[in-house]
Amino acid sequence: MHEAIPSSGKRLAAATVLNLLITVAEVVGGILGGSLALLSDAMHNFSDAVALVISGIAMRLARQPKTNHYTFGLKRAEILAAALNAAVLVLISAGLIREAYDRLSSPELPSADLMIVIGAIGLGANVAGTLLLRQDARKNLNLRSAYVHLLSDALSSVGVVVGGIAIRLWSVAWVDPLITVLIALYVLRESYAILRHTTNIVLMATPSSISIDEVSMSIWALPGVQDVHHAHMWQMTEEDVHFEAHVTVEDMPVSATEKLLHTIEEKLNDKFHIRHVTIQFECDRCESRSLLAQ
C-alpha cells in the first residue's frame, strides 16, 4: 500500500509550497479588492497546506516498524490524518457560509479585475497540485483527503474567476458571497464522505464493498467445513482488510487443518482481497453457532 510513498512525499512538499504561495497572493488580493471569494479561496489554500503537512507526517508514522506496544505499527495514523483534514474542512466551510450570509446582508462590490487575475493564478497552481497527487489519491485515503482539499480549491478558483467576470459585466455584488456558499457546500459534501469512511474504519465496521455473509459462505462451501461462526471483519487501513472466525470442521488431524487454512487464505485473498485471515478451528466446541459473536 505504501510503495509509492517516497515519491509521494516529494509531490506533497511541492504542492504545499504552491498552496502557501497562492494563499499569500489571495489574501493580499482579497483585502485590496474587497473580495470574500478570494479570501475564502485563500483560507482553503492555507488549509490545503496544513492538510498536506499533516498527510506527510502521517505517511512517515505509517512507515514506522511494529513494536511491542504498537503491534500493528502506526498504520492508522493516515486514517486519523484523513479524518482530521476532513473535519477542518467542515469547520472552515461552516465559517465561510456564515461570513457569506453577513456579506449578503450588507453587499459590497469587490474588484473584478483582481478576482479574475488572482483567481486565474490560483486555478493554475491548484490544477498543478491536483495533478501531483492524483495518481496516489486512488490508492491511499490519507492522500485522497489532501487531494480533495486541492480539488475543491481548484473548483473554488474557477468560481472566483467566473464571479469576477460576472461582476465586471453586470456589477452584481451578490455573486461574490453566492460563489462562496456554493464552494463551501461542495467542500462539505466531499468532507462528509471522507469523514464517514474514516469513521467506519476507526469503528472497525465491515468494509462496504465486502459482505461478511458471502465471505462466510465461501468458507462454508469448502470440503470438511461444517460451520462458520463468531466472525469479525474490519479494516486496519483502507486496503488492509482483516477477517477472523471460528470454523467447525469434521474430526481431522492438525496437518489437515493446516491445508484447509491455506485454502481459505487463498480463496479470501483472490475473491475478496482479504490479506489477513485468522481462523480458530473447532470440533463441536462452541454452543452458539451464530455468524456474529454474541
Secondary structure, DSSP 8 states (H G I E B T S, - for coil): --TTHHHHHHHHHHHHHHHHHHHHHHHHHHHHHT-HHHHHHHHHHHHHHHHHHHHHHHHHHHTS---SS-TTTTTTHHHHHHHHHHHHHHHHHHHHHHHHHHHHHS-----HHHHHHHHHHHHHHHHHHHHHHHHHHTT-HHHHHHHHHHHHHHHHHHHHHHHHHHHHHH--TTHHHHHHHHHHHHHHHHHHHHHHHHHHHHTT---TTS-HHHHHHHHHTSTTEEEEEEEEEEESSSS-EEEEEEEEE-S--HHHHHHHHHHHHHHHHHHH---EEEEEEESS--S---SS--
